[in-house]
Amino acid sequence: MTGSHATSHRAAESPKKGRGSGIALLVICSCQLMVVLDITIVNIALPHIQTSLGFSTENLSWVINAYTLTFGGLLLLGGRLGDILGRRRVFMFGVALFVFASLLGGLSQESWQLLAARSLQGVGGAIASPTALSLITTTFREGPARNRAFGVFAAVSAGGSAIGLLAGGVLVEWLDWRWIFFVNVPIGLLIVLATPRFIRESERHPGHFDVVGALTSTLGMVCLVYGFIRASQDGWSDVLTLGAFAAAVVLLGLFIAIESRSRQPITPLWMFRDRNRAGTYGMMLSLAAAMFGMFFFLTLFVQNILGFSPLKAGLAFLPVSVIIAIGAGIASQLLPKWGPKPFMVTGAVLAAVGLGWLTRTDVDSTYLGSLLGPILVFGLGMGLQFVSLTLMAVSGVAPKDAGAASGILNTTQQVGGSLGLSILVTVFGTASRNEATDQVPKFLADATPAQLAEFRRTGELPGSWGDQVLASGVSTAFVVAAVFAVVAALIALIVIQVRPSDVERLRGDGAVPGAGERTESGEGAGVPGRPGERPGPEH
């Protein structure tokens, strides 16, 4: 790359400034919120969906899994599409596809129609979400402005799960379950209309689509996620479970081999050579597993044991969204002074403390006395570190590779959440079965004839006996969730290394547009820990 070409390239990629940048951030974050909260907004509505469309209990889980599998599996391809075709163009297409799928989901009359719509929603989300994060890197200059933008984006991403539970409760209780899908239509259309006005198009980087790499990575991750989900339902010795894991190993092995030889890979493997970025991906994987599990099991607990209505259950999680936003705001303001590592370590430790506190949950627990404290501690920890994780993942990446970097970050979040939740569900099931073995003799000794008849019909323990089984499973699952958070804390403490030059970049000292692009000497300009590292193929 010649010096003149490098200069023109940086000018083309220079983040825009002006009064429209605030609205641009609103548009980008609105899309991210819509995509992220759709993972949890459906949880509250599941009983109503089951009754309306005739799902069996086993198949009902696919209302969640159909979205998560396609979303997590296609995120890398979504990031690459934005790099090659233009991020604004791809962003608009992803949002439009998500809106169309949401409309189909709300109109579904059969179970297969809803599952098809949920899968299509996942495709739209996988295209829009990584592109949204990439647009921040090209809209805001590296330094304080980008730190604040990432702070808002991280708060929206982290708080989307809790907001989804609240929104689901409101829509289901006041309107109908179909409105959890219909509500996306006007929001998505406004995003599509506002995008050309307030967000400029990024420079396109002509190249070839790594189709084989995209297929092997997507199918490999789908098989891996499906293997854990299948194991939670049918056991680790199930033939399809073992087959899914075997296929995942083969496909992901092929993916790594293909990417190491490709001139234009969908996932530049050099990104993992930077210990900070690789550590960030590992932390996100662990923390997402813990976060998905917390929301899932507490939703079960507050509705089935505490007897909360859908709306009250959603309101119970509202403090989590507030404290996550506060934590993200604190981190974005203090990052330039202290650097990201203190927030990554402290945040992971707080998350582990909150989850460890939740292991004390039992049938006598109350919301104010037993649940609110630990979920606030957990939420503060997540808010403190999500900004740092986002910045570390994309810091110093050349603009042409920003889509791939953000795609990997989003993929680790979604796949980590899916895999972690499946592991926790398996732990929950084992603990519940063990507790049920202890509770059945007590039930048979004290049950009324009506209760015995109900038990013979459903096979489930009623009343306080059933509550004891559920509480035991939930508290045991939180033990493993806390272990996930501890792993993240150890990664932050041991793997992450932040130098004074990295802190200077966060302050904006000497930051230039396109920082991290390859210089004429071949070195990554301003990229921490990557002197002379190959930044990926030239276009």
ZALOKE-706970 format. One record per residue (C-alpha): residue in one letter; x, y, z. Coordinates in steps of 0.25 Angstrom, whole numbers, plus 5000, padded with zeros to 4 digits. Layout:
# ZALOKE-706970
AXYZ/...
//
This chain:
# ZALOKE-706970
M500050005000/T500650134996/G500650255005/S499650334996/H498750214996/A498850205011/T498450345013/S497250345003/H496850215010/R496850275024/A496150395019/A495050305013/E494950235026/S494950355035/P493850355045/K492850455043/K492650575052/G491450665054/R490150685061/G489550565054/S490550465061/G489650465073/I488450415065/A489350315058/L489650255071/L488150255074/V487850175061/I488950075063/C488650045078/S487150035075/C487449925065/Q488349855075/L487349865086/M486249805077/V487149695073/V487749665087/L486449675094/D485749575085/I486549465091/T485849485104/I484549545101/V483949415097/N484249345110/I483049415117/A482149375106/L482449225105/P481249175112/H480349255104/I481049215091/Q480949065095/T479449075097/S479149155085/L479949075075/G479948935081/F481448915084/S481848805093/T482748835105/E483948775098/N483748845085/L483448985092/S484949005094/W485149015079/V484449145080/I485649205087/N486649105080/A486249135066/Y486649285068/T487849265076/L488449155067/T488349235054/F488749365061/G489949315067/G490349225055/L490249335045/L490849455052/L492249435046/L491649435032/G490849555035/G492149635039/R492849595026/L491649635018/G491749775023/D493249785021/I493049745006/L491749805002/G491649935011/R491249935025/R490050035024/R489449955012/V489649815019/F489149875033/M487849925026/F487649795019/G487749715032/V486849805039/A485749795028/L485949645028/F485749645043/V484449725042/F483849635031/A484149515040/S483549575052/L482249605044/L482249465040/G482449415054/G481249495059/L480349445048/S480749295050/Q479549195052/E480349075052/S481649035061/W482549005049/Q482149145043/L482649215056/L483949125056/A484249165042/A483949315045/R484849305058/S485949245049/L485849355039/Q485849465050/G487249405055/V487749415041/G487349565040/G487949585054/A489249525050/I489349615038/A488949745046/S489649725059/P491149715056/T490949825045/A490349915056/L491549905064/S492449925052/L491750055049/I492150115062/T493650095059/T493450175046/T492450275052/F493250325064/R494750355065/E495550265074/G495650335088/P494650395097/A493550405087/R493650255083/N493750215098/R492450285101/A491750225089/F492250085093/G491750115107/V490350135102/F490450015092/A490949925103/A489849965113/V488849935102/S489449805099/A489649765113/G488249815118/G487449765106/S487249625113/A486549695125/I485849795116/G485249675108/L484649615120/L484049745124/A483449765110/G482949625109/G482249635122/V481549765118/L481149715104/V480649585108/E479849635120/W479249755114/L479149715099/D479449575093/W480649485091/R480749525077/W481049665080/I482449625085/F482749605070/F481849715064/V482549825073/N483749805064/V483049845051/P482949995054/I484250005061/G485049935050/L484350025039/L484750145046/I486150095047/V486250065032/L485650205029/A486650275038/T487850205034/P488150275020/R487950405026/F488850395038/I489850285036/R490850295024/E491250175016/S492550115019/E493650085008/R493449955002/H494549855002/P494449774989/G494749624991/H494249484991/F493249425000/D493949315008/V492649225005/V493349095010/G493849165022/A492549225025/L491749095023/T492749005032/S492749115043/T491249125043/L490948985042/G492048945053/M491449045063/V490049005060/C490448855063/L491148895075/V490048975081/Y489048865077/G489948765083/F489848835097/I488348855095/R488048715092/A488948665103/S488048745113/Q486848675108/D487248535104/G488548515112/W490048505108/S489948365102/D488848395092/V489248365078/L488848495072/T489648565084/L490948495081/G490748515066/A490548665067/F491748675075/A492548585065/A492048675054/A492448805061/V493848755063/V494048715049/L493348845043/L494048935053/G495448865050/L495148885035/F494849035037/I496149055044/A496948985033/I496149065022/E496349205029/S497849175031/R498049165016/S497049265011/R497549395005/Q496249465009/P495649385021/I494349415028/T495049405041/P496549465041/L497249365050/W498249465053/M497249535062/F497449425072/R498949445073/D498749575081/R498549515095/N497649635100/R496649605088/A496749455090/G496549475105/T495349575103/Y494649465094/G494849365105/M494349455116/M493049485107/L492849335105/S492849305120/L492049435124/A490949415114/A490849265119/A490649325133/M489649435129/F488749355120/G488649255132/M488349355142/F487149415134/F486649275130/F486549215144/L486149335152/T484949355142/L484549215145/F484749235160/V483949365161/Q482749315153/N482649175158/I483049185173/L482849335176/G481549335168/F481849465160/S481049495148/P481749515134/L481749675137/K482149665151/A483249565147/G483749665136/L483749775146/A484549695156/F485749705146/L485649855143/P486649885154/V487649795146/S487549885134/V487750015142/I488949965149/I489549915136/A489450045130/I490050115142/G491250025142/A491450045127/G491350195129/I492450185141/A493350105133/S493250185120/Q493650315128/L494750255136/L495350165125/P496350275120/K496850295134/W497050155139/G497050065126/P496049945124/K496749835132/P496249885146/F494849885141/M494949745135/V495449685147/T494549755157/G493349735148/A493549585147/V493849575162/L492549645165/A491749555155/A492349435162/V491949495176/G490549515171/L490349375165/G490949315178/W489949395186/L488849335178/T489249195181/R488649215195/T487249225188/D486249125194/V484749115195/D484649215206/S485449325198/T484749455195/Y484949555184/L485349675193/G486049595204/S486749485195/L486849525180/L486949675178/G488249685185/P489049585177/I488449625164/L488849765166/V490249725170/F490249635157/G489749745148/L490749845153/G491849755150/M491349725136/G491149875133/L492649905138/Q493249805128/F492449805116/V492949945111/S494349895114/L494149765106/T493549835094/L494649935093/M495749825095/A495149735084/V495149845073/S496249935078/G497349955068/V496649875057/A496749925043/P495349985038/K495349875027/D495349765038/A494449835048/G493249745043/A494049615046/A494549665060/S493149705064/G492549585058/I493449495066/L493049575079/N491549555076/T491749415073/T492449375086/Q491349445093/Q490249375087/V490849235085/G491449255100/G490049285104/S489449165097/L490449065101/G490549115115/L489049105117/S488948965112/I490048925122/L489348995133/V487948925129/T488648795129/V489248825143/F487848875147/G487148745142/T488148655150/A487948725163/S486448735161/R486348585159/N487248555171/E486348645179/A485148585174/T485648445178/D485648505192/Q484348575192/V483448465186/P483448375199/K483048505207/F481948535197/L481348395197/A481348395212/D480548535213/A479848545200/T478348555199/P477548465189/A477448575179/Q478848605179/L479248465177/A478348455165/E478948585159/F480348525162/R479948395154/R479448475143/T480548575141/G481748505147/E482148645154/L482148675169/P481048775172/G481148885183/S482248905193/W482848775188/G483048825174/D483548955179/Q484648885187/V485048815174/L485048935166/A485849025176/S486848915178/G487148905163/V487249055162/S488249075173/T489148965168/A489049025154/F489549155160/V490749085166/V491249055152/A490849195147/A491749255158/V492849165153/F492749225139/A492849365145/V494149325153/V494749275140/A494549405133/A495149475145/L496349385144/I496549415129/A496449565132/L497449555143/I498449465136/V498349485121/I497949625119/Q499149725119/V498949875117/R500049965114/P500150115116/S500050135101/D498750065101/V498150165112/E498650275103/R497850225092/L496650225101/R496850375104/G496950405089/D498450445090/G498950435076/A497850355071/V497650365056/P496550315048/G496750175043/A497750145054/G498150005054/E498350005039/R499549945033/T500650045031/E501650035020/S502649965029/G501549855031/E501349885045/G499949905052/A499950045055/G499550065069/V499149925071/P499549875085/G500349755086/R500449735071/P501749795065/G501949745051/E500749655051/R500049625038/P498649705039/G498049615028/P497949615013/E498049745005/H496849774996/
//
